[in-house]
Amino acid sequence: MAKYGKEQDAQSVAAFTVLKRAMELDSDSRYQQALVCYQEGIDLLMQVLRGTKDDTKKRDLRKQISGYMDKAEIVKKYLDQEKEDGKYHKQIKIEENATGFSYESLFQQYLNETVTEVWIQDPYIRQIHQLYNFLRFCEMLIKKPCKVKTIHLLTSLDEGSGKQQQSSGLQEIKESLQDHGVLLELEYSSSVHDREIRFNNGWMIKIGRGLDYFKKPQVQVLVMLNLKRLKPVCQALLYGNSGSQESKYWT
């Protein structure tokens, strides 16, 4: 019993430590992080409540949990409104040689069943490893929960020796996507420079290096590339912004 009581006390301390941090983040207007801490702290307090036998303590815990839930709800409503108004943004910095930044880990949070159309603007979808990066990104898009039917790619045309490689590679990807009921629309422009990705649920993602933030393989033979999450990356900055679903990607 004494051991169980100590565990309860430790869990309670952990809960209030997290919730204190949540309120600090809330005060600093770091709302997304605050919401995560509120949710985690409330969950810990709920576990303490379930293990509490004393009625007075249970009543006090319920009151405290209710208060924190109200705070969390206010933050959540604010973030939802920011997203709806197109004002919410999130920035992720990827350090040189970092690992764990697969396309799934970065983009999954922006994808849901409402995503049916995607616009990708990246001037460098040319070399073998860049074509493969694009293929892997497309594969992610056609997995659940997405219901992507159309992918638009705006890129630049390789005018050198790699022109045929680029053309045939993109055509193969287009045919492969078509087998899955997805249309790939290709457009080339010599003036495209910016790199960004837009989903029709309102999210726009800007990455300094585009899809090519993985370090180039030492050899052109691409083996076990499904382990992309373990490959080291080049330093990059990802910037996510929610905006109007009616916004055009490019004109």
Secondary structure, DSSP 8 states (H G I E B T S, - for coil): -HHHHHHHHHHHHHHHHHHHHHHHHHHTT-HHHHHHHHHHHHHHHHHHHHT---HHHHHHHHHHHHHHHHHHHHHHHHHHHHHHHT--EEEEEE-TT-----HHHHHGGG--TT--EEEEE-S---SHHHHHHHHHHHHHHTSTT----EEEEEE----STTHHHHHHHHHHHHHHHHHTT-EEEEEE-TT----EEEETTSEEEEETTTT--B---SSS---SGGGGGGS-B--EEEEEEE--TT--S--
